[in-house]
């Protein structure tokens, strides 16, 4: 663990504050199971308990701006000292502008409050790579404050609307929300050790895509919704890609840390993964755990016993640890159909399923993955905001439970379909309690209104529906431009207001 100790001796840039925004409309998954005939016991165990949907007056930009404004006000940030505002999203409604839309809303509300606008010398990049866009935005902000920021701060905001066609296998994994993070050279919440982070990427073809061409297919969006962003995905193939890429990024991080797989797990104080639904991080951790056992000495009694229980040959699992599969190549060679997707690590996957039920793994969950998990089950899938939301929940719950997290080693493992992954070491800062007390995660969850079946279906499908969810202290879409003339055009451009 020498490399990790060296890392602890120096300060890294990181995050000094976080804020969360989720829409008021809430779908209880227990109710959804009654509406659709699905098993509540299974859905609760695999997916979670609820998800949020945007009200008709909001989108990814309004949610982002609301989260950013909360961050600035909760942490008493001087807007003039912000040098970068980075937006991570896969729910953009504009193919030209991005974070500057968020800036525009925030500026006008700051001015109304009698506060200075954001600095005019402000970078406003947008980052897109499925659910990993927010992590890439964070890395950009960290590099900014570490190198050319010259004492200035940055804000990263992750904002997304995850929606799936009704009746699809992804319907229960919807969600919407935004998380904003204050990034500084001397962080007050947690440091981010980019020097020992692990990266991985590979092209996976049809693994969760949003091609424009789908909008011109008559079968797309059969509910005849005017505007929708349902992804094209293949569940089993996407799961293979998630496990493989997360494993690759984690391997890269462990190698840069100079520790063994087992030491990495044993010395971690907290593990946070991208979570499209509750069970996916547990599958990923069990996969990493099984590989860690396989890479331990051959005399590892637990590994041998679990292999026997799973009915797999230990040497086969060990050999799979060296796999570097070409998932897309196998897919194409198999005939370009979902059935052609082959499990790249069949023995390891089978072993991890057995290992997940073992006492040792359950202890790992109880001590490394417990904080924030229960609250995250209320959110649904937030795409780019899913990982930072879980981290925010973990910090606020650690504060509430009086957990001594000062100096704790945490690891954030992000993923984006298509695909790419990042595994990044974090270190909890000495002043984390004061910073965590301002997150407001529980308060953000409290603003909710459960939808009836009729309300959910109408809202989901884009029909007009009366909802008792008036906007409260948030940005809203005030109107949408419809002028298309030779001298002036604003067709489709949204105009925004802040509603107290």
Order of alpha helices (4+ residues) and beta strands (2+ residues): alpha-beta-beta-alpha-alpha-beta-alpha-beta-alpha-beta-alpha-beta-beta-beta-alpha-alpha-beta-alpha-alpha-alpha-alpha-alpha-alpha-alpha-alpha-beta-beta-alpha-alpha-beta-alpha-beta-beta
